[in-house]
Amino acid sequence: MRVYLDMCCLKRPFDDQSQARIRLESEAVLALLGASERIEFLRAAALDLENAQNPLPPRAAKVRLWLETLPRVEIDAVALTDRTKELMALGFKNFDALHVASAEALGASALGTCDDRFLAAGRRQAAILKVRIANPIDLARELI
């Protein structure tokens, strides 16, 4: 299965683990990352761009190290911009729209996120999306 994890997922293991939900999502993300023989993870420039804006350099460096293990596929900029604008008009936030457009262009089966608003927007617009948006716990249950 081809999976695109957004930055929220990739940073989740570095969050404060005192809340049960954060701990469970962290474990799910780590389990997914550990199942790379069954899952093809996808990387687009959107991930590198958002990670570069991380205000915590040690966290950004760890995420960058993982991202660099994946080949970055270039996506047609005009098509990506057009689709991102369409998604923003449907209510997706800037980076969320860019991640959906990137995941769709890369042929992802699923896009993982821990962001509740992003998940809700994905449910509302599921009929017109070319990728399923899911919480990492649900993805881990399905794939591992």
Summary of the structure (lengths in Angstrom):
residues: 144
radius of gyration: 14.2
end to end distance: 11.2
largest distance: 42.8
contacts: 446
relative contact order: 0.21
helix: 60%
strand: 10%
